[in-house]
Amino acid sequence: MKRKLAAVAVLSATALLTGVIQVSTAAQAAPASSSPQAQSAQQHAAVLKIAAGQAGPLAKALKLGDKEQLVAKDATVDKDGTRHLRFERTYAGLPVIGGDLVVHQKADGSVKSVDKAVTARIALPSLTPKIAAAQAAAQVTGTVKATVGVTADADESPLAQVQPADRAELVVWATDGDPRLAYRTTVEGVRADGTPSRQILVTDAADGRVLATHETIETAVGTGNGVFVGQVPLTTTQSGSQYRLNDASRGGQSTSDLNNGTSGTGSVVANTSDSFGDGTVNNRESAAVDAQFGAATTWDFYKSTFGRNGIRNDGVGALSRVHYGSNYVNAFWDDSCFCMSYGDGANNTAPLTEIDVAGHEMSHGVTAATANLNYAGESGGLNEATSDIMGTMVEWYANLPSNPPNYWIGELINLRGDGSPLRYMDQPSKDGGSADYWDANVGNLDVHYSSGVANHFFYLLSEGSGAKTINGFSYNSPTYDNSTLAGIGRDKAAQIWYRALTTYFTSTTDYAGARAGTLSAAADLYGSGSAEYNAVAATWTAVNVN
């Protein structure tokens, strides 16, 4: 796969846009009586409303066609007033896949630059499809049934059940730089290991050819005493004589017991005392303690580290569902229900509720709410790596004696049966499939393996190269160019990655684009030419991304 820098269209930094609404975060503040959570959510909503008001003037400034419109998706404001407005795009009222972009404005409303997922101009000769919607829906259902398996899991477990697609939505496909009329169809089913499957397929509206397919259910595999977290404090809600695992201080996020089912919301875990679990898998509350604490810690990590108010930055908490399925050896995030689900593992005795798994899966929700990196190719590897990076940071943030933080992924759930981690960030290839460095084939790997390049980048940027012991764990991280790196610390590395994800990455960002985005983020945070900026450049070179 040919590498190319992410497309950046730069507008004049001095040309003020007609009808620009100036932002004053103080003016948009919530009433003093509101909680900090409510204030943050209302401020975000206010800035998002401003972005929506900018959509028309910005579309004109970007010289989009008369049939194109921008739809505000997200917006952030830096301390100096710089605004970052994220938009999706429509063409003649149809969603444009690959039409997303981020507009960066100075405090005075002038446009600094624009990051586009695709720079191609959209001008379709016709809006009449040659294939009917019903035909497209039937065709993609057949395609999925004929497929050996779905590729959201590293083990590519095959589909056991497929529900017929009920409709196909007409869209404009622009991701590959050749805009054309297409259908977007969702096909649901169940994989052989019990994981739900929700595949989105895009087919050419002229000949029915499949243009893209990806899985949207992304997997990883009071007081409480959890299986992995040990004894921890929990925020609960009292209802009558019962205490429930419902956390009103974190957007109402809760944990329910699915009682080994695979659908619905289950029953919120409740107890007559404000104490849950005994640390053993025989007590059904123990896994729920892990899940509730993992969700709370993930919330707190994003809030204290980045000022993010929940997964979508809207103050709304997610649902965690434990005891999913029977003998289900996996865990997954589903953005459609805004929920996190955990299986009980082999023989229903090995729940997958380790804290870095929780942080990993819920970080898929953060990615969906921001850059929405395509879950395929190099973008899919960056999607998975983002969850590994942030899941690891959640583990370091928790700093649990029962689960000492490290740069390994899922080391306690023992999915391989030999006590080894699922993935290694210091030398990803130690798992037998992940890539240490970029090459032209990386985008063809399963996303859990192509993520290795970014995972290796993050470790090297954080800790540097060579052999060392960190927090009692031994690492030996090589470099592609045999360079020696010192590292800038995981906290700075995480700030750079999050800034790039939420400010510069788009749905189509590849590894070359990730290099460009993280360099822009490092320049924003620490200055162009700073030690941190130079470290980012050197570290990407060390994993062969130039």
Secondary structure by P-SEA (a helix, b strand, c coil): ccccccbbbbccccccccbbbbbbcccccccccccaaaaaaaaaaaaaaaaaaaaaaaaaaacccccbbbbbcccccccccbbbbbbbbbcccbbbccccbbbbbcccccccbbbbcccbbbbbccccccccaaaaaaaaaaaaaaccccccccccccccccccccbbbbbbbccccbbbbbbbbbbbbbcccbbbbbbbbbbcccccccccccccccccccccccccccbbbbbbbbcccccccccccccccbbbbcccccccccccccccccccccccccccaaaaaaaaaaaaaaaaaaaaaccccccccccbbbbbbccccccccbbbbbccccbbbbccccccccccccaaaaaaaaaaaaaaaccccccccaaaaaaaaaaaaaaaaaaaaaccccccccccccccccccccccccccccccccccccccccccccccccccccaaaaaaaaaaacccccccccccbbbbbbbccccccccccaaaaaaaaaaaaaccccccccaaaaaaaaaaaaaaccccccaaaaaaaaaaaaaccc
